[in-house]
Amino acid sequence: MATVTNEPSQYLTFTLDKEQFAVDISKVREVLEFTSATKVPRTPDFMRGVINLRGSVVPVVDLRLKFGMARTERTIDTCVVITEVEANGEKIVLGALADSVQEVIELEAKNIEPPPKMGTRVNIDFIRGIGKREEQFLIILDIDRVLTEDELRSVAGPVSSSAPTESVPVAPVAA
């Protein structure tokens, strides 16, 4: 789990099925209007497809489906949050569908509680904490842990059948 400091952190807030979520702004590259994605055969249901981002192929994940909610339907507010995910020391650019993007906020560590214990059958490793803002709760995601390594491999590109542990990076970030 990520370490919490006393310094205020900035988060991009967005909605999924009327619930408020947030992700550390340092992991966000940009926010795009969602128009369409090209579906890739034999990918998980939560993988909505790929988009062309200035010549790079970027996988787009439907976070609602990933979290067991109904599929994201395209509206005027639907956005793709382009994030930079780290897996095995490699940076992968990944798009995440959101019903709408709200704003960038600053939260102090005292306003962030650890994720609640949900029992051994519920994996909440991808939740960094629960932020409190006025009378509202925000689920703060650890975007690096939303997808498992196997899921990242399945959305990041084809994997050679002779070497199932290798992955092909999609849109690597320049150093």
Buried (B, 14 or more C-beta within 10 A) or exposed (E): EEEBEEEEBEBBBBBBEEBBBBBBBEBBBEBBEBEEBEEBEEBBEBBBBBBEBEEEBBBBBBBBBBBEBEEBEEEEBBBBBBBBBBBEEEBBBBBBBBBEBBEEBEBEEEBBEEBEEEEEEEEBEBBBBBBBBEEEEBBBBBBBBBBEEEBBBBBBBEBEEEEEEEBEBBBEBEE
